Amino acid sequence: QVQLVESGGGLVQAGDSLSLSCAASGRTFSTNAMGWFRQAPGKEREFVGSISWSAGSTKYADSVKGRFTISRDNAKNTLYLQMNSLKPEDTAVYYCVGAVRGMFPTSSPYEYDYWGQGTQVTVSS
C-alpha cells in the first residue's frame, strides 16, 4: 500500500519559518515528480510547488515564489517544503503528492496519483 505521510505542520506567527516533510512508503518516487498542494477553509485546492525526479528543476506558485523551497531526498524517499516569511494567507492544510508517470514538475493536480492526508499549517498575524 502506497502512503504519503506529511509532518511538520503547526501554529506559527507571521514572519516565522516552518519545514514540512513527506515520507513515502510502498513504492519509490525516485523517478517521478512530487509536489505540494494546499487548501484553505472555504477555498479551492491550490498548487504550491513541485520538483522533478532528479531535483534538477522546480516549479512554484507565484504566491510562494522566493519564500518557499521544495527539495527531496530520493535515498530516503522523502519530500520537503521549507517555508519562510510565512503570512496569514499561507494558512491551509498542506498535501504532499506523488506522480506515477510524470518526471517533471507540473502544477496540474491531475498529474499526481498519490496524495497524503495533509498537515495543518496555521499562521497567526
C-alpha positions as CSV (number, residue, x, y, z in Angstrom):
1,Q,0.0,0.0,0.0
2,V,1.4,3.3,-1.1
3,Q,1.4,6.0,1.6
4,L,2.5,9.6,1.7
5,V,2.7,10.9,5.3
6,E,3.2,14.6,5.9
7,S,4.6,16.0,9.1
8,G,5.9,19.3,10.5
9,G,2.7,21.4,10.4
10,G,1.8,23.7,13.3
11,L,0.9,27.1,14.5
12,V,3.4,29.9,13.9
13,Q,3.4,33.7,13.8
14,A,3.7,35.8,10.7
15,G,7.3,36.1,9.5
16,D,8.2,32.7,11.0
17,S,9.6,29.7,9.2
18,L,8.3,26.1,9.1
19,S,9.5,23.0,7.5
20,L,7.3,20.2,6.2
21,S,8.3,16.6,5.4
22,C,6.6,13.9,3.4
23,A,7.7,10.3,3.9
24,A,6.7,8.0,1.1
25,S,6.3,4.2,1.6
26,G,5.0,1.3,-0.5
27,R,6.8,2.5,-3.7
28,T,9.7,4.6,-4.7
29,F,9.1,8.0,-6.2
30,S,12.8,8.5,-7.2
31,T,11.9,8.5,-10.9
32,N,8.8,10.7,-10.6
33,A,7.8,14.2,-9.9
34,M,6.5,15.1,-6.4
35,G,4.9,18.2,-5.1
36,W,2.8,20.1,-2.6
37,F,-0.7,21.5,-2.8
38,R,-2.7,23.3,-0.1
39,Q,-6.3,24.1,0.7
40,A,-7.6,26.8,3.0
41,P,-11.0,26.8,4.6
42,G,-13.7,27.8,2.1
43,K,-11.2,27.9,-0.8
44,E,-10.3,25.7,-3.6
45,R,-7.2,23.5,-3.5
46,E,-4.2,25.3,-5.0
47,F,-0.8,24.3,-6.3
48,V,2.2,25.3,-4.1
49,G,5.3,23.7,-5.7
50,S,6.7,20.7,-7.4
51,I,10.0,19.1,-8.1
52,S,11.4,16.8,-10.8
53,W,12.6,13.3,-10.2
54,S,16.2,14.4,-10.0
55,A,15.5,17.6,-8.2
56,G,17.0,19.4,-11.2
57,S,14.0,21.5,-11.8
58,T,11.3,23.1,-9.6
59,K,8.1,25.0,-10.2
60,Y,6.3,27.3,-7.7
61,A,3.1,29.2,-7.4
62,D,3.6,32.9,-7.7
63,S,2.2,33.4,-4.2
64,V,5.1,31.4,-2.6
65,K,7.9,32.1,-5.0
66,G,11.0,33.4,-3.2
67,R,9.7,32.3,0.2
68,F,9.2,28.5,-0.1
69,T,11.7,25.9,-1.2
70,I,10.9,22.4,-2.2
71,S,13.5,19.7,-2.1
72,R,13.7,15.9,-2.0
73,D,16.0,13.1,-0.8
74,N,15.4,10.1,-3.1
75,A,17.5,7.8,-0.9
76,K,15.1,8.5,1.9
77,N,12.0,8.6,-0.4
78,T,11.2,11.9,1.3
79,L,9.9,15.3,0.1
80,Y,10.4,18.6,1.9
81,L,8.9,22.0,1.9
82,Q,10.8,24.8,3.6
83,M,8.5,27.8,4.2
84,N,10.0,31.2,5.2
85,S,8.4,34.6,5.8
86,L,5.1,33.0,6.4
87,K,2.0,35.0,6.0
88,P,-1.5,34.5,7.5
89,E,-2.7,33.8,3.9
90,D,-0.5,30.7,3.9
91,T,-2.8,29.1,6.5
92,A,-4.1,25.9,5.0
93,V,-3.9,22.1,5.0
94,Y,-0.8,21.2,3.0
95,Y,-0.8,18.0,1.0
96,C,2.1,16.0,-0.4
97,V,1.6,14.5,-3.8
98,G,3.4,12.0,-6.0
99,A,3.2,11.1,-9.7
100,V,3.4,7.6,-11.2
101,R,4.2,8.6,-14.8
102,G,5.4,12.2,-14.7
103,M,9.0,13.0,-14.1
104,F,9.0,16.8,-14.3
105,P,7.2,19.5,-12.2
106,T,3.7,20.4,-13.0
107,S,1.0,22.4,-11.3
108,S,-1.8,20.2,-12.5
109,P,-3.4,18.1,-9.7
110,Y,-4.4,15.6,-12.3
111,E,-0.8,14.6,-13.0
112,Y,-0.4,13.3,-9.4
113,D,-1.7,9.9,-8.5
114,Y,-1.0,9.7,-4.8
115,W,-2.0,12.2,-2.1
116,G,-1.2,12.4,1.6
117,Q,-3.7,13.1,4.3
118,G,-2.4,16.6,4.8
119,T,-0.9,18.6,7.7
120,Q,-2.3,21.8,9.1
121,V,-0.3,25.0,8.9
122,T,-1.7,28.0,10.7
123,V,-0.1,31.4,10.6
124,S,-1.3,34.0,13.0
125,S,-0.9,37.7,12.4
